[in-house]
Amino acid sequence: MSDKLTIAQRYDFKNISPKLTASEKEIILSRATETLKTIQTVNIEVFVATFIKVFDFALNLAGHKKNEDDYKNQVGAYLHQMKINVRTGLYGSLTSEELSLAVQRGMAKQYGDYMGINYATINDFILGYLKEQNEAITKQRLHEANLKWDAQQEEKAIKARKDYEKSFVGMIEADKAKKKKEPTKMVNDYGSQKFIQLQKEGTINLTEIEVTKLKERTLLAYAKEVSEARKLVIRKRAATTGDKIKPVFRLDNEESERASKNRIFRLLAYNEYLKG
């Protein structure tokens, strides 16, 4: 027999199309079994037993009694032709469960009237069922295709949103949102570098009045920064050298006074821009 897992993946059984009728839904669910063609290839005894079972089922439903001689001849001819039909692909991917369903529906005259139980009758049942099956499969496939399309669009949207958030414009928008939420809080994440880029783009054009005010704030901020740095150094040195040696503060060699003031200026200017 074929792998059950492989069969189950034929459709997304967790997402059955809501457009399927109850009858069509039964068809789709009946396709989660082995195909008759697979059974014929793997185990001919099971194949024969499957077809005899539905033939006997039809006889019982019709209320016909078995005449051993006629029955033997009828079943022989019936099986011979059914083997050919399945092998040549006349019944497509019809499953064993669907075969029973087709005969059951055929006996209920869903596919028209019938005369007696023989090969021609069962064949008509199957062909009638295949038309109904095709409609059900089409609906389910379209439904799954739409779900796949929606999932792909959602994935694209998520990726586009992430790409935007990582982009320069996205980062600026994120900073604006932060500033809007907490106006007094300084947005410091690469604010100086972002200001330079915005200035290059011509997005930020400061007036002389704005520059003067920012310079004043820069000097105050710089003095505060130096004061805080001095206090930190004094505490550290006092803890290691004791009170006998007076610690002397010097600016960090990694950033000159000019560079430090420029950084603070750009950061303050960037935060002012975010407010607007």
Backbone as JSON, one array per atom type, in Angstrom:
{
  "sequence": "MSDKLTIAQRYDFKNISPKLTASEKEIILSRATETLKTIQTVNIEVFVATFIKVFDFALNLAGHKKNEDDYKNQVGAYLHQMKINVRTGLYGSLTSEELSLAVQRGMAKQYGDYMGINYATINDFILGYLKEQNEAITKQRLHEANLKWDAQQEEKAIKARKDYEKSFVGMIEADKAKKKKEPTKMVNDYGSQKFIQLQKEGTINLTEIEVTKLKERTLLAYAKEVSEARKLVIRKRAATTGDKIKPVFRLDNEESERASKNRIFRLLAYNEYLKG",
  "N": [[0.83, -1.19, 0.0], [0.34, 2.36, -0.48], [2.07, 5.15, 1.04], [0.52, 6.42, 3.87], [0.82, 9.0, 4.86], [1.64, 10.46, 2.66], [-0.64, 10.34, 1.11], [-2.44, 11.76, 2.69], [-1.53, 14.32, 2.36], [-2.55, 15.18, 0.02], [-4.61, 17.01, -0.06], [-5.37, 20.04, 1.75], [-6.59, 19.16, 4.47], [-7.26, 20.39, 6.8], [-8.25, 22.74, 6.11], [-10.89, 22.9, 4.68], [-12.8, 23.81, 1.87], [-15.25, 26.31, 2.31], [-17.17, 26.59, 0.45], [-17.91, 24.16, -0.49], [-20.46, 21.75, -0.92], [-22.33, 19.61, 1.33], [-22.29, 17.09, 0.22], [-20.17, 17.29, -1.59], [-18.09, 17.8, 0.15], [-17.93, 15.38, 1.46], [-16.91, 13.87, -0.6], [-14.3, 14.94, -0.96], [-13.15, 14.31, 1.53], [-13.22, 11.58, 1.33], [-11.17, 11.03, -0.27], [-8.86, 10.6, 1.04], [-7.59, 8.15, 1.03], [-6.04, 5.13, -0.35], [-5.42, 5.14, -3.88], [-7.24, 3.43, -6.45], [-5.67, 2.64, -8.56], [-3.15, 2.48, -7.44], [-3.54, 0.43, -5.59], [-4.07, -1.68, -7.34], [-1.58, -2.0, -8.51], [0.09, -2.59, -6.34], [-1.15, -4.62, -4.77], [-2.91, -7.01, -6.04], [-4.8, -8.81, -5.17], [-6.19, -7.53, -3.1], [-7.23, -5.48, -4.6], [-9.03, -6.84, -6.34], [-10.78, -7.9, -4.39], [-11.82, -5.52, -3.38], [-13.39, -4.52, -5.52], [-15.2, -6.63, -5.86], [-16.52, -6.47, -3.47], [-17.99, -4.03, -3.64], [-19.62, -4.66, -5.74], [-21.18, -6.76, -4.74], [-22.39, -5.32, -2.74], [-23.99, -3.59, -4.2], [-25.72, -5.45, -5.37], [-27.07, -6.39, -3.08], [-28.37, -4.05, -2.22], [-30.07, -3.67, -4.32], [-31.67, -5.79, -3.99], [-31.32, -8.21, -5.25], [-30.99, -11.69, -5.77], [-28.29, -14.02, -5.53], [-27.38, -15.88, -8.28], [-25.45, -18.53, -8.66], [-24.06, -19.42, -11.04], [-24.64, -17.41, -12.97], [-23.77, -15.23, -11.5], [-21.03, -15.75, -11.19], [-20.11, -15.55, -13.84], [-20.87, -12.94, -14.45], [-19.4, -11.42, -12.57], [-16.82, -12.12, -13.34], [-16.58, -11.03, -15.94], [-17.03, -8.38, -15.28], [-14.9, -7.77, -13.49], [-12.71, -8.14, -15.19], [-13.0, -6.04, -17.05], [-12.95, -3.85, -15.36], [-10.35, -3.9, -14.36], [-8.94, -3.2, -16.64], [-9.96, -0.62, -17.11], [-9.11, 0.81, -14.83], [-6.32, 0.49, -14.99], [-5.74, 1.8, -17.4], [-6.32, 4.37, -16.73], [-8.89, 5.43, -16.82], [-10.53, 5.97, -14.67], [-9.14, 7.83, -13.33], [-7.8, 9.23, -10.39], [-9.33, 7.85, -8.58], [-10.33, 6.69, -5.42], [-10.4, 3.83, -3.12], [-12.33, 4.18, -1.17], [-13.93, 6.07, -2.37], [-14.97, 4.61, -4.47], [-16.84, 2.97, -3.24], [-18.54, 4.97, -2.36], [-19.42, 6.03, -4.78], [-20.9, 3.9, -5.86], [-22.85, 3.63, -3.91], [-24.19, 6.11, -4.13], [-24.97, 5.92, -6.77], [-26.76, 3.77, -6.69], [-28.76, 5.02, -5.35], [-29.87, 6.41, -7.3], [-28.76, 8.83, -8.05], [-27.3, 9.33, -10.26], [-28.9, 8.87, -12.38], [-31.37, 6.54, -13.78], [-31.1, 2.93, -13.61], [-30.53, -0.33, -14.99], [-30.61, -3.39, -13.72], [-27.76, -5.1, -12.16], [-24.57, -4.91, -13.13], [-21.49, -4.88, -15.06], [-21.76, -2.59, -16.75], [-23.58, -1.03, -15.33], [-22.24, -0.42, -12.87], [-20.04, 0.9, -13.95], [-21.3, 3.15, -15.09], [-22.15, 4.37, -12.76], [-19.7, 5.08, -11.61], [-18.61, 6.84, -13.53], [-20.51, 8.85, -13.46], [-20.14, 9.73, -10.88], [-17.52, 10.71, -11.06], [-17.81, 13.11, -12.42], [-19.06, 14.69, -10.52], [-17.1, 14.57, -8.62], [-15.03, 15.98, -9.86], [-15.95, 18.62, -9.81], [-15.99, 19.09, -7.07], [-13.26, 18.78, -6.4], [-12.16, 20.89, -7.89], [-13.26, 23.15, -6.61], [-12.11, 22.84, -4.06], [-9.37, 22.97, -4.64], [-9.16, 25.57, -5.67], [-9.83, 26.99, -3.41], [-7.68, 26.32, -1.7], [-5.62, 27.39, -3.21], [-6.23, 30.09, -3.04], [-5.9, 30.48, -0.29], [-3.17, 30.0, -0.11], [-2.2, 32.07, -1.69], [-3.06, 34.29, -0.19], [-1.54, 33.84, 2.11], [1.02, 34.14, 1.08], [0.95, 36.81, 0.32], [0.67, 37.98, 2.79], [3.08, 37.24, 3.96], [4.81, 38.66, 2.29], [4.02, 41.22, 2.91], [4.74, 41.38, 5.6], [7.51, 41.08, 5.36], [8.08, 43.33, 3.82], [7.37, 45.31, 5.61], [9.23, 44.87, 7.64], [11.59, 45.35, 6.23], [11.21, 48.01, 5.67], [11.23, 49.09, 8.23], [13.87, 48.68, 8.84], [15.07, 50.31, 7.06], [16.41, 53.61, 6.28], [14.46, 55.65, 6.19], [12.41, 54.34, 7.53], [13.54, 54.09, 10.08], [13.67, 56.76, 10.87], [10.94, 57.39, 10.96], [10.2, 55.71, 13.03], [11.57, 56.89, 15.14], [10.24, 59.31, 15.24], [7.78, 58.46, 16.11], [8.44, 57.56, 18.66], [9.19, 59.98, 19.82], [6.82, 61.37, 19.73], [5.32, 59.91, 21.48], [6.75, 60.2, 23.89], [7.55, 63.18, 24.43], [9.46, 64.68, 25.9], [11.6, 63.03, 26.22], [14.88, 62.2, 25.24], [15.77, 61.18, 22.03], [18.22, 59.1, 21.27], [19.47, 57.16, 19.77], [21.8, 56.72, 17.52], [21.3, 59.29, 16.7], [22.85, 61.52, 16.01], [24.23, 60.73, 13.67], [22.06, 60.29, 12.0], [21.06, 62.84, 11.75], [23.07, 64.05, 10.21], [22.76, 62.69, 7.76], [20.14, 63.44, 7.06], [20.52, 66.14, 6.8], [22.25, 66.22, 4.62], [20.5, 65.31, 2.68], [18.91, 67.46, 2.48], [16.7, 67.65, 3.97], [16.67, 68.74, 6.48], [16.96, 72.07, 7.27], [18.44, 74.49, 8.9], [17.68, 77.59, 10.46], [19.36, 80.75, 11.12], [18.67, 81.68, 13.62], [17.72, 79.33, 14.84], [20.09, 77.86, 14.85], [21.7, 79.39, 16.55], [20.29, 79.16, 19.0], [20.5, 76.4, 19.38], [23.24, 76.12, 19.64], [23.67, 77.37, 22.07], [22.3, 75.68, 23.79], [23.81, 73.46, 23.35], [26.3, 74.1, 24.49], [25.58, 74.19, 27.17], [24.73, 71.55, 27.56], [27.08, 70.22, 26.97], [28.76, 71.12, 29.02], [27.48, 69.99, 31.19], [27.79, 67.29, 30.56], [30.57, 67.03, 30.7], [30.91, 67.61, 33.37], [29.56, 65.47, 34.6], [31.14, 63.38, 33.7], [33.58, 64.04, 34.87], [32.96, 63.74, 37.58], [32.53, 60.99, 37.67], [35.06, 59.97, 37.03], [36.55, 60.97, 39.17], [35.39, 59.61, 41.32], [36.08, 56.97, 40.71], [38.91, 57.07, 40.73], [39.4, 57.93, 43.3], [38.58, 55.76, 44.7], [40.55, 53.97, 44.18], [43.07, 55.15, 44.6], [43.03, 56.4, 47.03], [42.78, 59.06, 49.52], [45.05, 60.63, 49.54], [46.19, 61.39, 47.11], [45.32, 63.85, 44.84], [42.88, 63.56, 42.44], [43.05, 64.27, 38.92], [41.06, 65.58, 36.37], [40.77, 64.8, 32.95], [39.85, 65.43, 29.55], [38.31, 62.87, 27.52], [40.47, 61.17, 25.41], [39.6, 59.99, 23.07], [37.62, 61.49, 21.89], [37.58, 64.74, 20.85], [37.14, 68.08, 22.21], [35.83, 69.72, 20.38], [34.71, 67.83, 18.61], [32.99, 66.53, 20.35], [31.2, 68.56, 21.05], [30.06, 69.05, 18.54], [28.78, 66.6, 18.11], [26.84, 66.64, 20.16], [25.41, 68.92, 19.37], [24.31, 68.1, 16.9], [22.7, 66.0, 17.76], [20.83, 67.3, 19.41], [19.65, 68.95, 17.5], [18.55, 67.06, 15.83], [16.58, 65.9, 17.48], [14.92, 68.1, 17.82], [13.97, 68.33, 15.25], [12.44, 65.98, 15.07], [10.22, 66.61, 16.58], [8.68, 68.19, 14.98]],
  "CA": [[0.0, 0.0, 0.0], [1.1, 3.6, -0.51], [2.28, 5.8, 2.32], [-0.67, 7.15, 4.33], [1.16, 10.4, 5.03], [1.66, 11.05, 1.33], [-2.04, 10.46, 0.7], [-3.08, 12.8, 3.49], [-1.08, 15.63, 1.89], [-3.18, 15.48, -1.26], [-5.35, 18.25, 0.17], [-5.23, 20.63, 3.08], [-7.82, 18.71, 5.11], [-7.59, 21.28, 7.91], [-8.89, 23.92, 5.52], [-11.85, 22.49, 3.66], [-13.48, 24.98, 1.3], [-16.61, 26.55, 2.82], [-18.09, 26.58, -0.69], [-18.28, 22.78, -0.78], [-21.71, 21.25, -0.34], [-22.09, 18.46, 2.21], [-21.98, 15.97, -0.67], [-18.82, 17.51, -2.13], [-17.16, 17.67, 1.27], [-17.77, 13.93, 1.66], [-16.03, 13.4, -1.67], [-12.92, 15.34, -0.65], [-12.67, 13.53, 2.68], [-13.1, 10.19, 0.91], [-9.96, 10.9, -1.1], [-7.69, 10.41, 1.91], [-7.24, 6.72, 1.05], [-5.25, 4.73, -1.5], [-6.11, 5.12, -5.17], [-7.44, 2.08, -6.99], [-4.54, 2.33, -9.43], [-2.05, 2.08, -6.55], [-3.89, -0.89, -5.05], [-3.92, -2.64, -8.43], [-0.15, -2.2, -8.73], [0.74, -3.14, -5.16], [-1.77, -5.85, -4.26], [-4.03, -7.32, -6.94], [-5.83, -9.53, -4.41], [-6.99, -6.49, -2.42], [-7.92, -4.78, -5.68], [-10.16, -7.68, -6.73], [-11.7, -7.96, -3.25], [-12.48, -4.21, -3.29], [-14.41, -4.42, -6.56], [-16.24, -7.62, -5.59], [-17.27, -5.96, -2.31], [-18.98, -3.03, -4.06], [-20.57, -5.35, -6.62], [-22.1, -7.46, -3.83], [-23.12, -4.27, -2.04], [-25.02, -3.13, -5.14], [-26.71, -6.53, -5.48], [-27.88, -6.4, -1.85], [-29.23, -2.86, -2.22], [-31.1, -3.87, -5.36], [-32.52, -6.91, -3.58], [-31.12, -9.33, -6.16], [-30.41, -12.9, -5.21], [-27.17, -14.53, -6.32], [-27.42, -17.15, -9.02], [-24.02, -18.79, -8.67], [-23.49, -19.47, -12.4], [-24.72, -16.06, -13.56], [-22.94, -14.35, -10.67], [-19.63, -16.01, -11.5], [-19.85, -15.01, -15.18], [-21.01, -11.47, -14.39], [-18.26, -10.87, -11.82], [-15.63, -12.34, -14.14], [-16.57, -10.01, -17.0], [-16.96, -7.09, -14.58], [-13.54, -7.57, -12.98], [-11.82, -8.04, -16.35], [-13.08, -4.69, -17.62], [-12.55, -2.88, -14.35], [-8.88, -3.9, -14.33], [-8.5, -2.42, -17.8], [-10.34, 0.78, -16.91], [-8.23, 1.42, -13.81], [-4.95, 0.49, -15.5], [-5.62, 2.81, -18.48], [-6.56, 5.69, -16.18], [-10.26, 5.91, -17.07], [-11.13, 6.44, -13.42], [-8.25, 8.82, -12.72], [-7.24, 8.94, -9.06], [-10.42, 7.35, -7.74], [-9.87, 5.89, -4.28], [-11.24, 2.69, -2.76], [-13.48, 4.7, -0.44], [-14.79, 6.75, -3.34], [-15.66, 3.59, -5.25], [-18.02, 2.6, -2.46], [-19.42, 6.13, -2.35], [-20.0, 6.14, -6.11], [-21.93, 2.86, -5.99], [-23.92, 3.99, -2.98], [-24.96, 7.2, -4.73], [-25.57, 5.42, -8.0], [-27.92, 2.95, -6.33], [-29.8, 5.96, -4.91], [-30.29, 7.03, -8.56], [-28.23, 10.2, -8.19], [-26.71, 9.46, -11.58], [-29.88, 8.38, -13.35], [-31.91, 5.2, -13.59], [-30.22, 1.83, -14.02], [-31.2, -1.6, -15.26], [-29.82, -4.52, -13.26], [-26.44, -4.86, -11.6], [-23.54, -5.53, -13.96], [-20.37, -3.98, -15.32], [-22.23, -1.33, -17.33], [-24.22, -0.25, -14.26], [-21.21, 0.09, -11.97], [-19.25, 1.85, -14.73], [-22.08, 4.39, -15.17], [-22.11, 4.99, -11.43], [-18.37, 5.67, -11.4], [-18.46, 7.99, -14.44], [-21.38, 9.91, -12.93], [-19.48, 10.22, -9.67], [-16.32, 11.45, -11.42], [-18.2, 14.48, -12.76], [-19.3, 15.36, -9.24], [-15.79, 14.64, -7.99], [-14.26, 17.02, -10.52], [-16.44, 19.9, -9.3], [-15.55, 19.21, -5.68], [-11.81, 18.99, -6.4], [-11.92, 22.23, -8.41], [-13.58, 24.09, -5.52], [-11.12, 22.71, -2.99], [-8.08, 23.45, -5.14], [-9.24, 27.03, -5.76], [-9.81, 27.47, -2.03], [-6.32, 26.18, -1.2], [-4.8, 28.35, -3.95], [-6.51, 31.41, -2.46], [-5.25, 30.51, 1.02], [-1.73, 30.11, -0.36], [-1.99, 33.43, -2.19], [-3.21, 35.19, 0.96], [-0.39, 33.62, 2.99], [2.18, 34.72, 0.41], [0.82, 38.26, 0.4], [0.93, 38.35, 4.19], [4.53, 37.11, 4.15], [5.43, 39.77, 1.58], [3.71, 42.44, 3.67], [5.57, 41.34, 6.81], [8.9, 41.33, 4.93], [8.17, 44.73, 3.4], [7.31, 46.13, 6.82], [10.52, 44.73, 8.32], [12.59, 46.04, 5.41], [10.97, 49.45, 5.86], [11.67, 49.44, 9.58], [15.32, 48.67, 8.84], [15.53, 51.36, 6.15], [16.66, 54.9, 6.92], [13.16, 56.32, 6.36], [11.69, 53.62, 8.58], [14.13, 54.43, 11.38], [13.25, 58.13, 11.2], [9.53, 57.32, 11.35], [10.15, 55.07, 14.36], [12.01, 57.9, 16.1], [9.16, 60.29, 15.36], [6.74, 57.83, 16.93], [8.95, 57.59, 20.04], [9.16, 61.37, 20.29], [5.42, 61.73, 19.9], [4.85, 59.22, 22.68], [7.43, 60.81, 25.04], [8.16, 64.4, 23.86], [10.6, 65.2, 26.67], [12.69, 62.05, 26.24], [15.84, 62.37, 24.15], [16.0, 60.04, 21.14], [19.69, 59.15, 21.18], [19.97, 56.04, 18.99], [22.44, 57.19, 16.29], [20.65, 60.54, 16.3], [23.82, 62.41, 15.38], [24.46, 60.27, 12.3], [20.82, 60.47, 11.24], [20.98, 64.26, 11.45], [23.99, 64.32, 9.1], [22.15, 62.18, 6.54], [18.98, 64.28, 6.75], [21.04, 67.43, 6.36], [22.75, 66.0, 3.26], [19.35, 65.17, 1.8], [18.2, 68.73, 2.42], [15.47, 67.53, 4.76], [16.81, 69.67, 7.6], [17.6, 73.34, 6.97], [18.33, 75.3, 10.11], [17.83, 79.04, 10.33], [20.4, 81.29, 11.99], [18.1, 81.74, 14.97], [17.72, 77.95, 15.35], [21.49, 77.47, 15.08], [22.14, 80.1, 17.76], [19.66, 78.52, 20.17], [21.06, 75.05, 19.53], [24.62, 76.26, 20.14], [23.57, 77.69, 23.5], [21.92, 74.43, 24.47], [24.94, 72.54, 23.21], [27.31, 74.46, 25.5], [25.07, 73.76, 28.47], [24.75, 70.08, 27.58], [28.48, 69.79, 27.01], [29.26, 71.38, 30.38], [26.88, 68.97, 32.06], [28.41, 66.01, 30.22], [31.93, 67.06, 31.25], [30.78, 67.55, 34.82], [29.22, 64.1, 34.98], [32.31, 62.54, 33.41], [34.58, 64.37, 35.89], [32.54, 63.12, 38.84], [32.73, 59.55, 37.54], [36.49, 59.7, 37.09], [36.99, 61.25, 40.54], [34.93, 58.5, 42.18], [36.87, 55.77, 40.4], [40.29, 57.25, 41.18], [39.39, 58.02, 44.76], [38.4, 54.4, 45.22], [41.77, 53.17, 43.97], [44.3, 55.82, 45.04], [42.9, 56.93, 48.38], [42.59, 60.52, 49.62], [46.33, 61.33, 49.56], [46.49, 61.95, 45.79], [44.16, 64.55, 44.28], [42.68, 63.16, 41.04], [42.92, 65.36, 37.95], [40.21, 65.16, 35.26], [41.13, 65.21, 31.6], [38.89, 64.99, 28.54], [38.59, 61.59, 26.87], [41.28, 61.35, 24.22], [38.93, 59.42, 21.89], [36.77, 62.51, 21.29], [38.02, 66.08, 21.2], [36.08, 68.99, 22.67], [35.09, 70.16, 19.19], [33.91, 66.7, 18.12], [31.96, 66.28, 21.35], [30.17, 69.6, 20.9], [29.36, 68.8, 17.26], [27.88, 65.45, 18.31], [25.7, 67.1, 20.97], [24.64, 69.85, 18.54], [23.54, 67.33, 15.91], [21.69, 65.23, 18.48], [19.79, 68.24, 19.82], [18.97, 69.39, 16.28], [17.74, 65.92, 15.36], [15.41, 65.77, 18.36], [14.03, 69.22, 17.51], [13.35, 67.96, 13.97], [11.43, 64.94, 15.33], [9.02, 67.22, 17.16], [7.87, 68.81, 13.94]],
  "C": [[0.88, 1.26, 0.0], [1.16, 4.22, 0.87], [1.07, 6.65, 2.7], [-0.39, 8.64, 4.43], [1.13, 11.12, 3.69], [0.24, 11.28, 0.84], [-2.71, 11.63, 1.4], [-2.69, 14.2, 3.01], [-1.69, 16.01, 0.55], [-3.97, 16.77, -1.19], [-5.02, 18.79, 1.55], [-6.53, 20.33, 3.83], [-8.21, 19.57, 6.31], [-8.3, 22.53, 7.42], [-9.78, 23.51, 4.35], [-12.61, 23.72, 3.17], [-14.9, 25.12, 1.85], [-17.65, 26.54, 1.7], [-18.53, 25.17, -1.09], [-19.64, 22.45, -0.17], [-21.36, 20.07, 0.56], [-21.67, 17.25, 1.39], [-20.56, 16.08, -1.21], [-17.76, 17.37, -1.04], [-16.89, 16.19, 1.54], [-16.83, 13.35, 0.61], [-14.57, 13.7, -1.35], [-12.35, 14.51, 0.49], [-12.48, 12.06, 2.32], [-11.84, 9.95, 0.08], [-8.69, 10.76, -0.27], [-7.34, 8.94, 2.07], [-6.47, 6.4, -0.22], [-6.07, 4.79, -2.79], [-6.23, 3.68, -5.65], [-6.26, 1.66, -7.86], [-3.34, 1.86, -8.6], [-2.3, 0.68, -6.01], [-3.68, -1.96, -6.1], [-2.44, -2.99, -8.64], [0.5, -2.95, -7.57], [0.18, -4.49, -4.72], [-3.04, -6.16, -5.06], [-5.16, -8.04, -6.21], [-6.76, -8.53, -3.7], [-7.81, -5.73, -3.45], [-9.18, -5.55, -6.09], [-11.22, -7.72, -5.63], [-12.5, -6.66, -3.12], [-13.61, -4.11, -4.29], [-15.54, -5.44, -6.36], [-17.14, -7.13, -4.45], [-18.34, -4.96, -2.75], [-20.02, -3.65, -4.99], [-21.63, -6.05, -5.77], [-22.97, -6.45, -3.07], [-24.28, -3.77, -2.91], [-26.12, -4.19, -5.29], [-27.64, -6.53, -4.27], [-28.84, -5.22, -1.81], [-30.38, -3.01, -3.21], [-32.04, -5.01, -5.01], [-32.41, -8.11, -4.49], [-30.5, -10.51, -5.43], [-29.31, -13.42, -6.13], [-27.53, -15.85, -6.98], [-25.96, -17.47, -9.3], [-23.4, -18.78, -10.07], [-23.49, -18.09, -13.03], [-23.79, -15.1, -12.82], [-21.47, -14.49, -11.03], [-19.25, -15.4, -12.85], [-19.88, -13.48, -15.18], [-19.79, -10.84, -13.7], [-16.97, -11.01, -12.62], [-15.48, -11.26, -15.22], [-16.37, -8.61, -16.4], [-15.54, -6.79, -14.12], [-12.54, -7.38, -14.12], [-11.8, -6.61, -16.9], [-12.64, -3.62, -16.63], [-11.03, -2.79, -14.24], [-8.32, -3.05, -15.48], [-8.77, -0.93, -17.59], [-9.42, 1.5, -15.91], [-6.82, 1.55, -14.34], [-4.74, 1.58, -16.55], [-5.93, 4.22, -18.0], [-7.94, 6.26, -16.41], [-10.89, 6.51, -15.82], [-10.21, 7.41, -12.65], [-7.68, 8.37, -11.39], [-8.31, 8.49, -8.09], [-9.87, 6.46, -6.63], [-10.84, 4.75, -3.97], [-12.5, 3.17, -2.02], [-14.47, 5.4, -1.37], [-15.57, 5.75, -4.19], [-16.94, 3.18, -4.54], [-19.04, 3.74, -2.46], [-20.13, 6.29, -3.69], [-21.13, 5.13, -6.3], [-23.13, 3.17, -5.09], [-24.81, 5.08, -3.56], [-25.65, 6.77, -6.01], [-26.83, 4.6, -7.72], [-29.08, 3.83, -5.83], [-30.31, 6.78, -6.09], [-29.87, 8.49, -8.68], [-27.64, 10.44, -9.58], [-27.63, 8.89, -12.66], [-30.38, 6.98, -13.03], [-30.92, 4.15, -14.08], [-31.06, 0.56, -14.2], [-30.29, -2.74, -14.84], [-28.48, -4.1, -12.71], [-25.42, -5.65, -12.41], [-22.41, -4.52, -14.18], [-20.84, -2.61, -15.79], [-22.84, -0.42, -16.26], [-23.18, 0.4, -13.35], [-20.36, 1.14, -12.69], [-19.97, 3.2, -14.84], [-22.07, 5.13, -13.84], [-20.79, 5.75, -11.24], [-18.2, 6.93, -12.27], [-19.32, 9.17, -13.98], [-20.74, 10.56, -11.71], [-18.28, 11.09, -10.02], [-16.63, 12.9, -11.82], [-18.41, 15.31, -11.49], [-17.97, 15.56, -8.51], [-14.98, 15.8, -8.55], [-14.66, 18.41, -10.01], [-15.95, 20.14, -7.87], [-14.05, 19.51, -5.6], [-11.47, 20.41, -6.86], [-12.17, 23.28, -7.33], [-12.52, 24.06, -4.44], [-9.76, 23.27, -3.42], [-8.06, 24.98, -5.22], [-9.16, 27.65, -4.36], [-8.38, 27.43, -1.47], [-5.38, 27.16, -1.9], [-4.98, 29.75, -3.39], [-5.85, 31.55, -1.09], [-3.74, 30.69, 0.87], [-1.37, 31.51, -0.81], [-2.04, 34.43, -1.03], [-2.0, 35.09, 1.89], [0.87, 34.26, 2.4], [2.15, 36.24, 0.5], [1.12, 38.76, 1.8], [2.42, 38.3, 4.48], [5.27, 38.28, 3.5], [5.23, 41.07, 2.36], [4.58, 42.53, 4.92], [7.02, 41.67, 6.46], [9.07, 42.8, 4.55], [8.18, 45.66, 4.61], [8.65, 46.08, 7.57], [11.62, 45.47, 7.56], [12.46, 47.55, 5.59], [11.49, 49.91, 7.22], [13.2, 49.51, 9.66], [15.89, 49.78, 7.95], [15.71, 52.67, 6.9], [15.34, 55.63, 7.19], [12.36, 55.67, 7.48], [12.21, 53.96, 9.97], [13.72, 55.84, 11.83], [11.8, 58.14, 11.67], [9.36, 56.71, 12.74], [10.56, 56.07, 15.44], [10.94, 58.96, 16.32], [8.05, 59.76, 16.26], [7.16, 57.85, 18.41], [8.82, 58.99, 20.64], [7.73, 61.83, 20.55], [4.86, 61.13, 21.18], [5.45, 59.84, 23.94], [8.21, 62.04, 24.56], [9.41, 64.88, 24.59], [11.8, 64.25, 26.68], [13.58, 62.23, 25.01], [16.0, 61.08, 23.34], [17.48, 60.06, 20.78], [20.28, 58.08, 20.28], [20.48, 56.5, 17.62], [21.82, 58.49, 15.77], [21.59, 61.48, 15.58], [24.07, 62.04, 13.92], [23.23, 60.48, 11.42], [20.65, 61.94, 10.83], [21.85, 64.6, 10.25], [23.38, 63.89, 7.77], [20.98, 63.05, 6.11], [19.42, 65.65, 6.24], [21.58, 67.34, 4.93], [21.61, 65.93, 2.25], [18.6, 66.5, 1.62], [16.9, 68.72, 3.19], [15.48, 68.51, 5.93], [17.58, 70.91, 7.15], [17.38, 74.27, 8.17], [18.5, 76.79, 9.8], [18.93, 79.52, 11.29], [19.93, 81.35, 13.44], [18.12, 80.35, 15.61], [19.13, 77.5, 15.69], [22.01, 78.11, 16.37], [21.59, 79.45, 19.02], [20.26, 77.15, 20.44], [22.49, 75.1, 20.07], [24.61, 76.54, 21.64], [23.24, 76.44, 24.3], [23.06, 73.42, 24.43], [26.0, 72.82, 24.27], [26.88, 74.02, 26.89], [25.14, 72.24, 28.61], [26.17, 69.56, 27.67], [29.05, 69.97, 28.41], [28.73, 70.34, 31.35], [27.53, 67.61, 31.82], [29.81, 65.92, 30.81], [31.88, 66.93, 32.77], [30.47, 66.14, 35.29], [30.4, 63.17, 34.77], [33.39, 62.76, 34.47], [34.25, 63.68, 37.21], [32.8, 61.62, 38.82], [34.2, 59.19, 37.69], [37.02, 59.89, 38.51], [36.61, 60.11, 41.47], [35.79, 57.26, 41.96], [38.3, 55.89, 40.94], [40.39, 57.31, 42.69], [39.3, 56.63, 45.38], [39.67, 53.58, 45.11], [43.03, 53.82, 44.53], [44.23, 56.35, 46.46], [42.81, 58.44, 48.35], [43.89, 61.3, 49.54], [46.65, 62.01, 48.24], [45.23, 62.58, 45.23], [44.01, 64.18, 42.8], [42.51, 64.38, 40.13], [42.11, 64.85, 36.76], [40.76, 65.67, 33.94], [40.07, 64.69, 30.62], [39.32, 63.66, 27.92], [39.35, 61.83, 25.57], [40.6, 60.88, 22.94], [38.04, 60.46, 21.2], [37.21, 63.89, 21.77], [36.84, 66.92, 21.64], [35.21, 69.42, 21.49], [34.16, 69.06, 18.69], [32.75, 66.41, 19.07], [30.83, 67.29, 21.22], [29.38, 69.43, 19.61], [28.35, 67.66, 17.4], [26.64, 65.89, 19.08], [24.8, 68.02, 20.16], [23.73, 69.08, 17.58], [22.41, 66.55, 16.58], [20.52, 66.13, 18.91], [18.97, 68.69, 18.61], [18.05, 68.28, 15.76], [16.47, 65.77, 16.19], [14.42, 66.92, 18.15], [13.26, 68.94, 16.22], [12.22, 66.95, 14.18], [10.13, 65.51, 15.88], [8.09, 67.77, 16.09], [7.16, 67.81, 13.07]]
}
